[in-house]
Amino acid sequence: MYHYYHKYVCLDLGVRDKTVALFGYYNFGLGKLIIEDELIWQGKDVITSRLVTELTAKEKELWNQKATYRYSDNSNLMMINDMNTDYDYDIVATTKSHLVDDTTGMVNKVRKWIT
């Protein structure tokens, strides 16, 4: 059933702090989030073209297909826009609204999945 699972790329953008990408899928039968791999960049290595090239290569290596869903934190909307428009790498920014901020709830959900 692995072929049918939704594959995810989750990106946490940073320059001073590390930029990290996680690659995984949700195994519905087991009710578990499975993290298969990660990529890490820092400082001068955080360049849109490099990220897109390495993210795409890792998706092909792991799944031989594009990820079903790609998400990024919204700390660098310009880079996310570049990925979408200039590099045709479809990725969605997460929501972080001061009006509807449920960060604690979202973090707790991820912790439960990992546990």
Secondary structure, DSSP 8 states (H G I E B T S, - for coil): -GGGS-EEEEEE--SSS-EEEEEEEEETTTTEEEEEEEEEE-GGG--HHHHHHHHHHHHHHHHSS--SEEEE-SS-HHHHHHHHHTS----EE----SSS--HHHHHHHHHHHH-
